[in-house]
Amino acid sequence: MTEDALRDWWKTAIIDMEPGRIAFRGHPVQDLIGNVTFPQMIWLMVRGDLPDAAQAHLFEAALVAAVDHGPQAPSIAAARMAATCGVGLQSAMATGLNMLGDVHGGAGAQCAALMYDIAERAGPMDAAVKAGLAEWRATHGKMIPGFGHRFHKPVDPRAPRLMALVEAAAAEGTVSGDFARIGQAVQRQIGADRGTPIAMNIDGATAVIFCELGFPAPLSRGLFALSRSVGLLAHAWEQTEQGGRNKGPMPPAILPRYSG
């Protein structure tokens, strides 16, 4: 194997590094330290450019909104249980992260994919929304990701605040507002289809923001995972401080019901 082939083995445009020098996407690390925020750094690493302050503010709002949803969330519960099993904080966090999949943690990416699909359809928005929803249901079932919440009824308190920030950003020209309108149209159509109003949830609102900012739909899951990592760390650390050994999902005095 030639030296060029070896150097191409992990070819990357993300980091350029040699002894005494580190550059991320062409920016020397010393120029970034103290001059960009952590959300701006995330954007730079995954996108290759730096957002302006208004874009970074909206992006940061989406990240802040999804950091935690309590020990009833499987990912958080898993991290807390892992913390009682003698593993390190990073292992407890990884245990929780590995719980994030299509059902728990995947709705934002799914909703973003639906919104991008609707945006690409020709014709009036209402017709595009109906067609997009019909195709989604035919492929994935009747539940539409990003709308309704099994716990927060009738309103997920995070969503209205995020949507208000999107509307303000659109008014200032930071984003187009197109995906906010798509999200609202989807919300109305689902309500009309079921005969009762339905609210957008955190996954729908963050999907709107990520789409407005131009993030590809699959990245939404990774961005959610970054956000939720904060909650995983906090809960794993809290559980470590509280102590306890080998805590399972139920107190030892309560045994699962035998159904055999």
Buried (B, 14 or more C-beta within 10 A) or exposed (E): EEEEEEEEEEEEEEEBEEEEEBBBBEBEEEEBEEEBBEBBBBBBEBBEEBBEEBBBBBBBBBBEBBBBBEBEBBBBBBBBBBBBBEBEBEBBBBBBBEBBEEEBBBBBBBBBBBBBBBBEBEEEBEEBBBBBBEBBEEEEEEEBBBBBBEEBEEEBEBBEEBBEBBBBBBEEEBBEBBBBBBBBBBBBBBBEBEEEEBBBBBBBBBBBBBBBBEBBBEBBBBBBBBBBBBBBBBBBBEBBEEEEEEBEEEEEEEEEEEEE
